[in-house]
Amino acid sequence: MKTETVLLSSVLFSLHVIISHAFHSSKSTIGINTSTFLEQEYRPQNNRLQSTSLECQILGMNCATPTDFSFSWKGFARRGGDTDVHCHGWGITFYEGRGIRSFHDPNPACDSPIADLVENYPMKTYNMMAHIRYATQGEVCLENVHPFTREMWGIQFSFCHNGDVPMFKCERGSMPWLGKIEGERIYNPIGDTDSEKIFCAILNALKAKFSTLPSLPLLHAYLQELLEEIVEEDKEGSILNFLLGCGQYVQFAYSWPGSRPNSNVWNGLHYTVREPPFKKAALVDCDYEVDLAQLAGDDARVAVIATKPLTLNEEWIEFERGDLIMFDNGIPHLSPKDSSKSQHMLESDYIPKELEEDQRRFNKDNDEAKAFVGGGI
């Protein structure tokens, strides 16, 4: 009887996947005009939100202890075609030790069986990011679904982006070089989005800049320099909000330009930090509430980053214009100097660390910096 039950469950699951695949195939989005698709085929099913026009949305979590992200994902996934218009694919990447798990789907998150799997199968991590897409550049297809991942220095880097960056609206096969130090173009995009080009350009610039593994304050400072270069190209036209995962513990979040008067496109990011004493949290996008005190231990702390607040009864802090915040151990570090207080550092067996040289370079390049030694770096 037990064997028959297991077999029946397997058959039902397989049938569910087949039916879902047939449904999505019947309205395939591969290679189509995305604006026509949105007008004719896929309007938000729920009128509850619909406040974020055109651009994508991103979600990040950075934790002090391994944490299940299914609660935040449950609300976020609703925005992928149910409570909002972001129906051109979704993806999620989270770290497990030095490795990563990634799920990508070019179909809407709100009715994706893969998204349901992610929601219902509890998986814990220190560091994760997710993305729901409204296509403004590049076809609706798997290679254009965020997050993107690359290995550098023996570390898994991940990236997802919301916005529109004129500097990277270039022909396929070409890509601007960032930074003053020329180097080899090791990283190249696979898809057609400006987002993946930005990611590859940042990695190429970091690879050219550092011959030794940088400390987090130095990495923070140089990333800020590169991002200023990007937005300086077109301050009014650039919308650059992203998450950058740097291994299993560290995540950077950047926001430009933030909220703008008379714009119907959300241009910024928010974050909240969940820590003791925990309380109940209710999702914006569906009628669902949890008592975090029943789920989290006394040593838990979770920073959640999102395009728009996910919950009704938590304090969400809006990023300031041009903020680059580093998250480690669930704690936001607002400046390169503040990053020296982080608990973790980049770890690699393939590129040496030179902390004394890092200190000299950091002090030379940053007026605000003072000598830093120890402090977990």
C-alpha positions as MATLAB code, in Angstrom:
seq = 'MKTETVLLSSVLFSLHVIISHAFHSSKSTIGINTSTFLEQEYRPQNNRLQSTSLECQILGMNCATPTDFSFSWKGFARRGGDTDVHCHGWGITFYEGRGIRSFHDPNPACDSPIADLVENYPMKTYNMMAHIRYATQGEVCLENVHPFTREMWGIQFSFCHNGDVPMFKCERGSMPWLGKIEGERIYNPIGDTDSEKIFCAILNALKAKFSTLPSLPLLHAYLQELLEEIVEEDKEGSILNFLLGCGQYVQFAYSWPGSRPNSNVWNGLHYTVREPPFKKAALVDCDYEVDLAQLAGDDARVAVIATKPLTLNEEWIEFERGDLIMFDNGIPHLSPKDSSKSQHMLESDYIPKELEEDQRRFNKDNDEAKAFVGGGI';
ca = [
       0.000    0.000    0.000;
       2.838    2.382    0.860;
       4.553    1.593   -2.458;
       1.313    2.232   -4.359;
       0.901    5.605   -2.606;
       4.436    6.680   -3.517;
       3.907    5.611   -7.145;
       0.586    7.462   -7.318;
       2.197   10.621   -5.887;
       4.987   10.406   -8.481;
       2.460    9.999  -11.318;
       0.384   12.957  -10.096;
       3.464   15.191   -9.819;
       4.622   14.187  -13.316;
       1.129   14.906  -14.676;
       1.153   18.329  -12.964;
       4.495   19.206  -14.600;
       3.313   18.001  -18.043;
       0.076   20.016  -17.849;
       1.933   23.101  -16.626;
       4.476   22.762  -19.441;
       1.702   22.452  -22.016;
       0.005   25.547  -20.575;
       3.157   27.645  -20.782;
       4.055   26.295  -24.243;
       0.654   27.395  -25.528;
       1.587   30.990  -24.765;
       5.329   30.720  -25.241;
       7.194   33.965  -24.758;
      10.377   32.969  -26.574;
      11.510   35.600  -29.050;
       8.320   37.656  -28.979;
       7.655   41.358  -28.734;
       7.413   41.774  -24.966;
       5.181   44.853  -24.946;
       2.648   43.104  -27.199;
       2.763   40.062  -24.934;
       1.992   42.149  -21.858;
      -0.873   44.038  -23.505;
      -2.585   40.988  -25.032;
      -1.635   37.979  -22.948;
      -0.624   38.743  -19.408;
      -2.052   41.392  -17.179;
      -1.712   41.136  -13.402;
      -4.278   38.687  -12.084;
      -4.723   40.617   -8.844;
      -5.364   44.356   -8.490;
      -3.849   44.461   -5.020;
      -0.506   46.085   -5.915;
       0.323   47.006   -9.536;
       2.421   49.967   -8.381;
       5.728   49.149  -10.013;
       5.580   49.864  -13.738;
       8.026   48.563  -16.310;
      11.169   47.711  -14.352;
      12.135   44.381  -12.777;
      12.099   43.659   -9.054;
      14.824   42.116   -6.910;
      14.978   40.369   -3.540;
      18.020   39.621   -1.401;
      18.622   38.050    2.005;
      21.806   38.034    4.057;
      21.799   36.088    7.324;
      23.790   35.521   10.496;
      22.675   31.876   10.640;
      21.415   29.563    7.879;
      17.869   30.735    7.220;
      14.869   29.473    5.271;
      13.748   32.107    2.752;
      10.346   30.606    1.833;
       8.318   33.304    3.671;
       9.826   36.234    1.768;
       9.854   34.268   -1.471;
       6.134   33.467   -1.094;
       5.223   37.161   -1.235;
       7.854   38.137   -3.788;
       6.813   35.441   -6.284;
       3.239   36.828   -6.314;
       4.623   39.932   -8.013;
       5.657   37.777  -10.959;
       2.345   38.153  -12.806;
      -0.234   38.052  -10.001;
      -0.022   41.292   -8.007;
       2.314   43.007  -10.480;
       3.371   42.891  -14.126;
       6.751   41.174  -13.881;
       5.826   38.120  -15.927;
       8.861   37.672  -18.215;
      10.729   35.132  -16.148;
      12.210   34.709  -12.716;
      15.308   33.296  -11.085;
      16.774   32.604   -7.665;
      20.333   31.859   -6.532;
      21.444   30.927   -3.050;
      24.718   29.777   -1.554;
      25.442   26.441    0.098;
      29.007   26.528    1.365;
      31.254   27.424   -1.569;
      28.634   26.203   -4.033;
      25.380   27.673   -5.267;
      21.942   26.432   -6.232;
      20.116   28.301   -8.990;
      16.618   27.967  -10.442;
      15.590   29.887  -13.569;
      12.344   29.944  -15.538;
      11.338   32.250  -18.444;
       7.664   31.884  -17.432;
       5.783   33.955  -14.812;
       6.710   33.147  -11.213;
       3.111   33.282   -9.984;
       2.142   30.046  -11.763;
       5.507   28.316  -12.195;
       5.739   24.791  -10.725;
       9.459   25.418  -10.192;
       8.628   28.515   -8.117;
       6.189   26.371   -6.127;
       8.996   23.889   -5.478;
      11.231   26.664   -4.148;
       8.427   27.920   -1.881;
       7.470   24.524   -0.476;
      10.869   22.882   -0.133;
      12.629   24.529    2.849;
      16.219   25.403    1.981;
      18.525   27.393    4.266;
      21.338   29.738    3.359;
      23.451   32.642    4.596;
      23.088   34.515    1.309;
      20.492   34.559   -1.479;
      19.043   36.717   -4.233;
      16.043   36.511   -6.544;
      14.714   38.425   -9.548;
      11.410   38.772  -11.384;
      11.675   40.242  -14.853;
       9.798   42.775  -16.920;
      11.768   42.704  -20.164;
      12.994   46.088  -21.423;
      16.048   44.786  -23.286;
      16.600   41.305  -24.698;
      14.105   38.620  -25.609;
      12.065   36.653  -23.094;
      14.181   33.521  -22.945;
      16.178   31.522  -20.428;
      19.585   33.094  -21.112;
      18.216   36.527  -20.177;
      16.800   35.462  -16.801;
      18.641   36.744  -13.706;
      20.536   36.110  -11.443;
      23.723   35.644  -13.431;
      26.692   33.815  -11.916;
      30.423   33.656  -12.623;
      33.496   32.273  -10.847;
      36.327   34.694  -10.031;
      39.287   34.107   -7.698;
      37.814   30.702   -6.855;
      34.682   32.445   -5.502;
      31.132   32.235   -6.873;
      29.834   35.713   -7.712;
      26.147   36.334   -8.468;
      24.271   39.367   -9.769;
      20.742   40.589  -10.458;
      19.686   44.030  -11.631;
      16.663   46.293  -11.904;
      16.871   49.284  -14.196;
      18.015   50.662  -17.491;
      21.615   51.790  -18.124;
      22.334   53.740  -21.346;
      26.091   53.141  -21.069;
      25.515   49.427  -21.685;
      22.963   49.698  -24.505;
      25.548   48.561  -27.033;
      25.671   46.076  -29.878;
      26.076   42.413  -29.082;
      29.775   41.614  -29.092;
      30.801   44.997  -27.662;
      30.976   46.126  -24.054;
      32.370   49.273  -22.366;
      35.473   48.938  -20.224;
      35.197   50.179  -16.640;
      38.030   51.573  -14.540;
      41.343   53.181  -15.398;
      43.336   49.944  -15.500;
      43.111   48.081  -18.791;
      43.002   44.314  -18.625;
      41.801   41.208  -20.383;
      38.089   40.788  -21.160;
      37.717   37.454  -19.420;
      33.994   37.726  -18.677;
      31.475   38.109  -21.488;
      27.673   38.023  -21.546;
      25.755   35.006  -22.807;
      22.372   36.718  -23.195;
      21.307   40.095  -24.554;
      20.588   42.182  -21.441;
      22.404   45.300  -20.317;
      22.310   43.724  -16.845;
      24.615   40.845  -17.738;
      26.953   43.250  -19.543;
      27.181   45.366  -16.380;
      28.001   42.273  -14.304;
      30.723   41.127  -16.699;
      32.203   44.627  -16.955;
      32.402   44.928  -13.161;
      34.125   41.539  -12.839;
      36.604   42.397  -15.614;
      37.452   45.680  -13.875;
      37.958   43.940  -10.504;
      40.128   41.274  -12.116;
      42.295   43.948  -13.729;
      42.554   46.029  -10.540;
      43.505   43.399   -7.969;
      46.400   40.985   -8.211;
      45.796   39.953   -4.598;
      42.480   39.192   -2.920;
      41.080   42.548   -1.736;
      39.780   43.164    1.763;
      36.112   44.077    1.959;
      36.763   47.800    2.658;
      38.970   48.030   -0.427;
      36.484   46.087   -2.548;
      33.668   48.329   -1.279;
      35.600   51.479   -2.177;
      36.537   50.336   -5.679;
      33.026   49.144   -6.486;
      31.757   52.598   -5.499;
      34.254   54.148   -7.898;
      33.130   51.907  -10.770;
      29.459   52.623  -10.138;
      30.036   56.364  -10.119;
      31.674   55.945  -13.524;
      28.610   54.112  -14.858;
      25.997   56.628  -13.708;
      28.183   59.619  -14.609;
      27.677   58.664  -18.265;
      23.973   59.597  -17.997;
      22.832   60.595  -14.518;
      19.253   61.348  -15.548;
      18.753   58.324  -17.783;
      20.483   55.670  -15.667;
      18.476   53.414  -13.367;
      20.892   51.059  -11.641;
      19.708   48.925   -8.736;
      21.458   45.617   -8.168;
      22.556   42.879   -5.801;
      26.059   41.415   -6.013;
      26.804   38.213   -4.130;
      30.472   37.670   -3.266;
      30.588   34.122   -1.947;
      28.492   32.550    0.753;
      28.554   35.364    3.327;
      28.759   38.781    1.636;
      26.296   40.719   -0.515;
      26.445   44.258   -1.895;
      23.332   46.269   -2.803;
      23.374   49.478   -4.848;
      20.610   51.960   -5.662;
      20.505   54.733   -8.249;
      18.706   57.113   -8.430;
      16.047   56.242   -5.830;
      12.536   57.669   -5.959;
      12.004   60.474   -8.465;
       9.164   63.004   -8.696;
       6.585   62.387  -11.449;
       7.953   58.941  -12.309;
       5.710   55.871  -12.496;
       8.739   53.593  -12.399;
      10.141   52.589   -9.033;
      13.851   53.408   -9.117;
      15.143   52.358   -5.700;
      15.603   49.707   -3.023;
      14.539   49.131    0.594;
      15.876   46.933    3.352;
      14.839   45.717    6.779;
      16.756   43.806    9.453;
      14.935   41.074   11.377;
      16.537   40.414   14.745;
      15.492   39.695   18.348;
      13.004   40.409   19.737;
      11.180   38.937   16.751;
       7.522   39.673   16.059;
       4.833   38.735   13.563;
       5.236   39.711    9.909;
       2.428   39.913    7.325;
       3.036   39.858    3.568;
       1.856   42.685    1.328;
       1.042   40.501   -1.675;
      -1.046   37.745   -0.093;
      -2.953   37.066    3.110;
      -0.181   35.305    4.966;
       1.428   36.004    8.332;
       4.091   34.264   10.408;
       5.309   34.685   13.957;
       9.065   35.038   13.435;
       9.674   34.415   17.141;
       8.479   30.832   16.600;
      10.821   30.303   13.653;
      14.078   32.063   14.529;
      16.598   31.465   17.302;
      18.120   34.058   19.609;
      21.274   34.199   17.464;
      19.379   34.796   14.210;
      19.513   38.038   12.256;
      18.341   38.514    8.666;
      18.706   41.519    6.392;
      16.089   41.526    3.623;
      16.582   43.773    0.575;
      13.708   44.372   -1.858;
      12.617   46.762   -4.572;
       9.438   47.508   -2.621;
       8.691   46.460    0.984;
       7.421   42.886    1.235;
       5.644   43.167    4.589;
       3.057   45.447    6.163;
       4.265   45.642    9.753;
       8.065   45.853    9.595;
      10.241   48.950    9.391;
      11.717   49.237    5.888;
      14.531   51.702    5.217;
      14.768   53.291    1.788;
      18.222   53.465    0.186;
      19.576   56.949   -0.357;
      20.564   58.027   -3.864;
      23.830   56.290   -4.793;
      24.016   54.108   -1.676;
      26.282   51.059   -1.935;
      25.650   48.956    1.169;
      27.565   45.813    2.045;
      25.655   43.158    4.012;
      27.466   40.565    6.094;
      26.108   38.500    8.988;
      22.746   40.237    8.469;
      24.309   43.637    9.225;
      24.334   46.592    6.771;
      27.702   48.349    6.336;
      27.084   51.744    4.782;
      30.630   52.769    3.823;
      34.037   51.232    3.042;
      35.281   52.229    6.490;
      32.255   50.600    8.079;
      32.993   47.420    6.110;
      36.147   46.962    8.180;
      33.827   45.866   11.031;
      32.452   42.922    9.057;
      32.751   39.432   10.483;
      33.823   37.713    7.275;
      36.291   38.290    4.466;
      36.683   36.957    0.965;
      38.279   33.506    1.042;
      40.203   31.863   -1.772;
      42.836   29.168   -2.146;
      43.917   30.524   -5.532;
      44.834   34.173   -5.008;
      46.910   35.494   -2.063;
      45.739   38.043    0.498;
      47.998   40.987    1.338;
      46.323   42.853    4.186;
      49.214   45.222    4.837;
      49.290   46.229    1.165;
      45.501   46.532    1.257;
      45.782   48.921    4.184;
      48.279   51.093    2.350;
      46.168   51.209   -0.823;
      42.944   51.877    1.075;
      44.462   54.762    3.040;
      45.947   56.229   -0.115;
      42.764   56.011   -2.203;
      40.172   57.060    0.397;
      40.269   60.330    2.317;
      37.890   59.077    5.001;
      39.912   55.959    5.749;
      41.998   55.323    8.800;
      44.317   52.400    9.287;
      42.462   49.179    9.886;
      43.936   45.985   11.264;
      42.027   42.887   12.346;
      38.314   43.326   12.861;
      37.593   40.173   10.945;
      39.230   41.345    7.725;
];
